[in-house]
Amino acid sequence: MEELKPDSPYKTEKDKKLFYCSPKWEKLRLIALKRDNYECQECKRQGRVTVDSKKIAGEKKKVRMNVHHIKELEDYPELALDLDNLETLCIRCHNSTHGKEFKLKRKEKRWQDEWW
């Protein structure tokens, strides 16, 4: 992993949060989503299709797409608003890219008896 550049304006979580809440980022994020047709680009490379779901009033949204910096924000602040450095990823692929894979544990059967 590359070292953080000393001149990076995105050193702290607070700095990153300010960036991700900025109007410039929100506008560029929507452009990237539209460019990628609201599809996860990593799933697409693997032959799967994962598209963003539509929000239905009163229900939790099932799939949410992230716009991912290919070259990390902290390491390449000059590419923070470069559309060519962005790609749309589903939450699963985004977490996997950052080494945050979550595996669901299956519940063990309460009884080990055979069922006839």
C-alpha positions as CSV (number, residue, x, y, z in Angstrom):
1,M,0.0,0.0,0.0
2,E,1.3,3.4,-0.9
3,E,2.1,6.0,1.8
4,L,-0.2,8.9,2.3
5,K,1.1,12.0,0.6
6,P,1.9,14.7,3.2
7,D,0.1,17.4,1.2
8,S,-3.1,15.4,0.9
9,P,-6.1,17.5,2.0
10,Y,-8.0,14.3,2.9
11,K,-6.0,13.0,5.8
12,T,-8.8,12.7,8.4
13,E,-12.3,11.3,8.4
14,K,-13.6,14.8,8.9
15,D,-11.9,16.0,5.8
16,K,-13.2,13.1,3.8
17,K,-16.7,13.6,5.1
18,L,-16.6,17.3,4.1
19,F,-15.5,16.2,0.6
20,Y,-18.2,13.5,0.2
21,C,-20.9,16.0,1.3
22,S,-19.8,18.7,-1.1
23,P,-22.0,19.8,-4.0
24,K,-19.1,19.2,-6.5
25,W,-18.9,15.6,-5.4
26,E,-22.6,15.0,-5.4
27,K,-22.9,16.4,-9.0
28,L,-19.9,14.3,-10.2
29,R,-21.3,11.2,-8.4
30,L,-24.5,11.5,-10.3
31,I,-22.7,11.9,-13.6
32,A,-20.6,8.8,-12.9
33,L,-23.7,6.7,-12.0
34,K,-25.5,7.8,-15.1
35,R,-22.4,7.1,-17.3
36,D,-22.2,3.6,-15.8
37,N,-25.9,3.1,-16.3
38,Y,-26.4,2.5,-12.6
39,E,-24.7,-0.9,-12.9
40,C,-21.8,-2.3,-10.8
41,Q,-18.8,-2.3,-13.1
42,E,-17.0,-5.1,-11.1
43,C,-20.0,-7.4,-11.3
44,K,-20.1,-6.6,-15.0
45,R,-16.5,-7.6,-15.4
46,Q,-17.4,-10.9,-13.8
47,G,-20.3,-11.6,-16.0
48,R,-23.0,-10.7,-13.4
49,V,-25.5,-7.9,-13.5
50,T,-26.2,-5.8,-10.5
51,V,-28.3,-2.6,-11.0
52,D,-29.4,-0.1,-8.5
53,S,-33.0,-0.5,-7.2
54,K,-35.5,2.2,-7.1
55,K,-36.6,3.7,-3.8
56,I,-40.2,2.7,-2.9
57,A,-41.9,4.8,-0.3
58,G,-42.0,3.1,3.1
59,E,-39.5,0.4,2.1
60,K,-35.8,0.1,2.6
61,K,-33.8,0.4,-0.6
62,K,-32.3,-3.0,-1.5
63,V,-29.2,-2.2,-3.6
64,R,-27.3,1.0,-3.4
65,M,-24.4,1.9,-5.6
66,N,-21.2,3.5,-4.5
67,V,-19.0,5.7,-6.7
68,H,-15.5,4.4,-6.1
69,H,-12.2,6.2,-6.5
70,I,-10.0,3.8,-8.5
71,K,-6.9,5.6,-7.3
72,E,-7.7,6.4,-3.6
73,L,-8.7,9.8,-2.5
74,E,-6.0,10.0,0.2
75,D,-3.2,9.0,-2.1
76,Y,-4.2,10.9,-5.2
77,P,-6.1,14.1,-4.1
78,E,-5.5,15.6,-7.5
79,L,-7.8,12.9,-9.0
80,A,-10.6,13.5,-6.4
81,L,-12.9,15.1,-9.0
82,D,-11.6,13.3,-12.1
83,L,-14.5,11.3,-13.8
84,D,-12.0,8.9,-15.3
85,N,-10.9,7.9,-11.8
86,L,-14.4,6.9,-10.8
87,E,-16.5,3.8,-11.2
88,T,-19.8,2.6,-10.0
89,L,-19.7,-0.4,-7.6
90,C,-22.4,-2.2,-5.6
91,I,-21.9,-2.2,-1.9
92,R,-20.7,-5.8,-1.9
93,C,-18.0,-5.2,-4.5
94,H,-17.0,-1.8,-2.9
95,N,-16.5,-3.5,0.5
96,S,-14.6,-6.3,-1.2
97,T,-12.3,-3.8,-2.9
98,H,-11.5,-2.3,0.5
99,G,-11.0,-5.7,2.2
100,K,-14.3,-5.4,4.2
101,E,-16.0,-8.7,3.2
102,F,-18.7,-9.8,5.5
103,K,-19.7,-13.5,5.5
104,L,-22.9,-14.5,7.0
105,K,-22.7,-17.2,9.5
106,R,-25.2,-20.0,9.1
107,K,-27.1,-20.9,12.2
108,E,-26.3,-24.4,13.4
109,K,-29.2,-26.7,13.8
110,R,-30.5,-26.8,17.3
111,W,-31.0,-30.5,17.2
112,Q,-28.7,-32.9,15.5
113,D,-31.3,-35.6,15.2
114,E,-32.2,-37.1,11.9
115,W,-35.6,-36.2,10.6
116,W,-37.7,-38.9,9.0
